[in-house]
Amino acid sequence: MYETLGLDILPRQAAILLGLALGLAFGVLAEVSKFCFRRAVAGPIGDRRAAAGVWLAGLATAIIGTQLAVTQGLISFDEHRFLATDLPWLAILLGGLMFGAGMVLTRGCVSRLTVLTGTGNLRAALVLVVFAVVAHATLKGILAPLRTTLGGFTLPLQSAALPGSALIWTAVLAGGAALAAWRFSARGRDLVLGALIGLLVPLAWIGTGYVLFDEFDPIAMESLSFTSPSAETLFWTVAASSIPAGFGTGLIGGVILGALISSLSARRFQWQSFESPRQTGRYIAGAALMGIGGVLAGGCTVGAGLSGVPTLSLAAILALISIAVGGALTARLIQGDASLSAAGQATRQGQPAA
């Protein structure tokens, strides 16, 4: 379709602008709504229902929008990695557990920490840098043998999607998520914000997989994600002359900029840093766990969860469940930890950490 638009820029350049626009929208919406999977799984009891309501509202609209695009023939996931027939079950399970543990240690999943970076949270900024370095090392560096070894344990499947009718699964998953969101959310505004975040997922799939499709200069079909884009953005920043930017780079930059604009306009921007060396060590450890885990699991709570589950991929669903279990178990294990209490004191002085 891209040829019919008559634009003077290449599809890859247009993908950067698309990522920037969607990132700006995500940054604003997520900053206002405090969109965070970690809060829904392991946050304070009073916050869990509200956080789950926002997140599930987003998941419901993401599923409906994505599957509607599939039924209209705009996009197809037949060749996408989410539907690879060899399921790397061990890597997904261990990666999900590691990512879940890491997001609890850092008091936020990667998408939330990207948003918080734009609000002046230096803890989140450091976590993003460490996360990106470790993720890149797992993808292409010294930790790559770990990824390939664990990825070798596969389960061959005839179909990597949920069995049966896609229409029925769409109704079950989206309907269940919407009903739960309605019950959990105390404010209609939160449901609207979450739903708008979810709509960004099919917009990204359609944008990269249909609108920007050019058989002479093809780009990858992708949606909202923070694992590979974080690594790509970091290394593009330090080596832009040899590493080209892409959709993910625009997305990360847009999220930070959107959160910055939102927090400044609402006077929520406030510089924050670490309270103790113990707290710093815990955040760095959590960033490393998320970096490895995000790669092994095939994505983060947004990449494998909000964007992956709408593809009806078994791998994405397994990854999201593993992340949730890892987060819940870790939250129970660190109850009463002194460094966690310090983080809580720090957050009461300004923008909440998650």
C-alpha positions in Angstrom: 0.0 0.0 0.0 2.9 2.3 0.7 3.5 3.1 -3.0 0.0 4.5 -3.3 0.6 7.1 -0.6 3.1 9.0 -2.8 5.3 10.0 0.1 8.9 11.3 -0.5 10.4 9.2 2.4 11.3 5.6 2.6 9.1 3.1 4.5 11.8 2.7 7.2 11.8 6.5 7.7 8.0 6.6 7.8 8.1 3.7 10.4 10.2 5.9 12.7 7.6 8.7 12.5 4.8 6.2 13.1 6.6 4.8 16.2 7.2 8.4 17.4 3.5 9.2 17.0 2.2 6.1 18.7 4.9 6.5 21.5 3.7 10.0 22.2 0.2 8.8 22.6 1.2 5.9 24.8 3.4 8.1 26.9 0.6 10.6 27.6 -2.1 8.0 28.2 0.1 5.8 30.4 1.4 8.7 32.4 -2.1 9.9 33.2 -3.6 6.4 33.9 -0.5 4.9 35.6 -0.7 2.0 33.2 1.4 -0.8 34.7 1.1 -4.6 34.8 3.3 -4.8 37.9 0.8 -2.9 40.0 -2.0 -5.2 38.8 0.0 -8.3 39.9 2.0 -7.2 42.9 1.1 -3.6 43.8 -0.5 -2.5 47.1 -3.8 -4.3 47.6 -5.8 -1.1 47.2 -4.2 -0.4 43.9 -4.3 -3.8 42.3 -8.0 -3.7 41.2 -7.7 -0.2 39.7 -4.4 -1.1 37.9 -5.9 -4.4 36.6 -9.0 -2.5 35.3 -6.9 -0.2 33.2 -4.7 -2.9 31.9 -7.5 -5.3 31.0 -9.4 -2.6 29.3 -6.4 -2.1 27.1 -6.1 -5.8 26.5 -9.8 -6.1 25.4 -9.6 -3.3 22.8 -6.2 -4.6 21.6 -7.7 -8.1 21.0 -10.7 -6.8 19.2 -8.8 -4.3 17.0 -6.1 -6.8 16.1 -8.4 -9.6 15.2 -10.7 -7.3 13.3 -7.7 -6.3 11.2 -6.9 -9.9 10.6 -10.5 -10.8 9.5 -10.5 -7.8 7.1 -7.3 -9.1 5.5 -5.2 -6.1 6.4 -2.6 -8.1 8.3 -1.6 -11.8 8.8 0.5 -13.4 11.5 1.1 -16.6 9.6 4.8 -15.9 9.3 5.2 -14.0 12.5 7.5 -15.3 15.3 4.5 -15.4 17.7 3.1 -18.2 15.7 6.2 -20.3 15.1 5.2 -23.9 15.4 8.3 -24.9 17.5 7.3 -23.6 20.9 10.5 -22.7 23.0 8.6 -23.6 26.2 11.6 -23.6 28.6 12.9 -20.3 27.5 9.5 -18.7 27.8 8.8 -20.2 31.2 12.1 -19.2 32.7 12.2 -15.9 30.9 8.8 -15.0 32.1 9.6 -15.9 35.7 12.8 -13.8 35.5 11.0 -10.8 34.0 8.3 -11.0 36.6 10.8 -11.1 39.4 12.7 -8.2 37.9 9.7 -5.9 37.4 8.9 -6.4 41.1 12.4 -5.6 42.2 12.4 -2.4 40.1 8.8 -1.5 41.0 7.7 -1.3 37.4 7.6 -3.2 34.2 9.8 -1.8 31.4 6.9 0.2 29.8 6.1 1.9 33.1 9.7 2.7 33.7 10.1 4.2 30.3 7.1 6.5 31.2 8.6 7.3 34.6 11.9 8.3 32.9 10.0 11.1 31.2 8.7 12.3 34.5 12.1 12.8 36.0 12.6 9.4 37.7 16.4 8.7 37.6 15.9 5.3 39.1 13.8 4.3 36.1 16.3 5.9 33.7 19.2 3.8 35.1 17.1 0.6 35.0 16.3 1.3 31.3 20.0 1.6 30.5 21.0 -1.6 32.3 18.0 -3.4 30.9 18.9 -2.4 27.4 22.5 -3.5 27.8 21.6 -6.8 29.2 18.9 -7.4 26.7 21.3 -6.7 23.8 23.9 -9.0 25.4 21.3 -11.7 25.5 20.2 -11.1 21.9 23.6 -10.8 20.3 26.4 -10.6 22.9 28.0 -12.7 25.7 24.7 -14.0 27.0 23.5 -15.2 23.6 24.6 -18.9 24.2 22.2 -18.9 27.2 19.4 -17.8 24.8 20.2 -20.4 22.1 20.6 -23.2 24.6 17.3 -22.6 26.4 15.6 -21.9 23.1 16.6 -25.3 21.9 14.1 -27.0 24.2 11.0 -26.8 22.0 7.6 -28.4 21.7 6.6 -29.0 18.1 3.0 -27.9 17.4 0.7 -28.2 14.5 -0.5 -24.7 15.2 1.0 -22.2 17.6 -2.3 -20.3 17.9 -5.1 -21.1 20.2 -7.0 -24.2 18.8 -10.5 -23.7 17.3 -12.3 -20.6 16.1 -10.4 -17.3 16.3 -13.8 -15.6 16.5 -14.8 -17.6 19.6 -11.4 -17.0 21.3 -11.6 -13.3 20.5 -15.1 -13.1 22.1 -14.0 -15.1 25.1 -10.7 -13.3 25.8 -11.9 -9.8 24.9 -15.2 -10.3 26.6 -13.6 -11.7 29.8 -11.0 -8.9 29.9 -13.7 -6.2 29.4 -16.0 -7.7 32.0 -13.1 -7.9 34.6 -12.0 -4.4 33.7 -15.6 -3.1 34.3 -15.7 -4.8 37.7 -12.2 -3.8 38.8 -12.1 -0.2 37.7 -13.7 2.4 40.0 -13.7 5.2 37.5 -15.0 5.3 33.9 -12.1 7.5 32.9 -9.6 4.8 33.7 -11.5 2.4 31.4 -11.4 4.9 28.6 -7.7 5.6 29.0 -6.9 1.9 29.1 -9.1 1.2 26.0 -7.3 4.0 24.1 -3.9 2.5 25.0 -5.1 -0.9 23.7 -6.2 0.7 20.4 -2.6 1.7 19.8 -1.7 -2.0 19.4 -3.8 -2.7 16.2 -2.8 0.7 14.9 0.8 -0.3 15.1 0.2 -3.7 13.5 -1.8 -2.2 10.6 0.7 0.7 10.2 3.8 -1.5 9.9 2.2 -4.5 8.3 -0.2 -2.9 5.8 0.1 0.9 5.4 3.9 0.9 5.2 4.2 -2.4 3.4 6.5 -2.1 0.3 7.6 -5.2 -1.4 10.7 -3.4 -2.7 11.7 -2.2 0.7 10.0 -4.4 3.3 10.0 -3.6 7.0 9.1 -5.9 9.9 5.5 -6.0 11.0 5.6 -5.0 14.7 3.5 -3.4 17.4 4.1 -1.9 20.9 7.1 -3.6 22.5 9.9 -2.5 24.8 12.6 -5.2 24.9 14.2 -5.1 21.5 13.4 -1.4 20.9 15.1 -0.5 24.2 18.3 -2.3 23.1 18.1 -0.8 19.6 17.5 2.7 20.9 20.5 2.5 23.3 22.9 1.4 20.6 21.5 3.7 18.0 22.2 6.5 20.4 25.8 5.7 20.8 26.4 4.5 17.2 23.9 6.2 15.0 26.2 6.3 12.0 26.3 2.5 11.8 23.0 1.4 13.4 19.9 2.7 11.7 16.8 3.8 13.7 13.6 2.0 13.2 10.0 1.8 14.5 11.1 0.8 18.0 13.5 3.7 18.3 10.8 6.2 17.4 8.5 4.4 19.9 10.8 4.6 22.9 11.6 8.3 22.1 7.9 9.1 21.7 7.0 7.4 25.0 9.6 9.4 27.0 8.6 12.6 25.2 4.9 12.0 25.7 5.3 11.3 29.4 7.5 14.4 29.8 4.9 16.6 28.1 2.1 15.1 30.2 3.9 15.4 33.5 5.1 18.9 32.9 1.7 20.1 31.8 0.1 18.6 35.0 2.9 19.7 37.2 3.7 16.1 38.1 7.3 16.2 36.9 9.8 15.8 39.7 13.4 14.7 39.9 13.9 11.5 41.9 16.9 9.3 42.6 18.0 6.4 44.8 17.7 6.4 48.6 20.4 3.9 49.5 23.1 1.6 48.0 20.9 -1.4 48.8 18.0 0.0 46.9 20.4 0.8 43.9 21.6 -2.8 43.9 18.1 -4.2 44.0 17.0 -2.0 41.0 20.1 -3.0 39.0 19.5 -6.7 39.7 15.9 -6.3 38.7 16.9 -4.6 35.4 19.3 -7.5 34.6 16.6 -10.1 35.3 14.2 -8.2 33.0 16.8 -7.8 30.3 17.5 -11.6 30.2 13.9 -12.6 30.9 12.4 -10.3 28.3 14.5 -11.8 25.5 13.9 -15.4 26.6 10.2 -14.9 27.0 9.9 -13.2 23.6 8.8 -9.9 25.0 7.7 -7.9 28.0 4.3 -7.3 29.5 3.5 -5.1 26.6 5.4 -6.8 23.8 4.3 -10.4 24.7 1.2 -9.4 26.6 -0.7 -6.4 25.3 0.6 -6.9 21.7 1.2 -10.6 21.7 -2.0 -12.0 23.3 -4.2 -10.4 20.6 -2.5 -12.5 18.0 -4.0 -15.5 19.9 -0.4 -16.9 20.2 0.1 -19.7 22.7 3.7 -18.5 23.2 2.5 -15.0 24.1 -0.1 -16.2 26.5 2.4 -18.6 28.2 4.9 -15.7 28.5 2.3 -13.3 30.1 1.2 -16.0 32.6 4.8 -16.8 33.5 5.5 -13.1 34.1 2.5 -12.7 36.3 3.5 -15.8 38.4 7.1 -14.6 38.7 5.9 -11.2 39.8 3.5 -12.6 42.4 6.0 -15.0 43.9 8.7 -12.4 44.1 6.4 -9.9 45.8 5.6 -12.5 48.5 9.3 -13.3 49.0 10.4 -9.7 49.5 7.6 -8.6 51.8 9.2 -6.5 54.6 12.4 -6.0 52.7 14.1 -2.8 54.0 15.2 -1.5 50.6 11.6 -1.9 49.4 10.4 0.2 52.3 13.0 2.9 51.3 11.6 2.9 47.8 8.1 3.4 49.2 9.3 6.3 51.3 10.9 7.9 48.2 7.8 7.5 46.1 5.7 9.4 48.6 7.9 12.4 48.1 6.9 12.7 44.5 5.7 10.7 41.5 4.8 7.2 42.4 7.4 4.6 41.2 4.7 2.4 39.7 
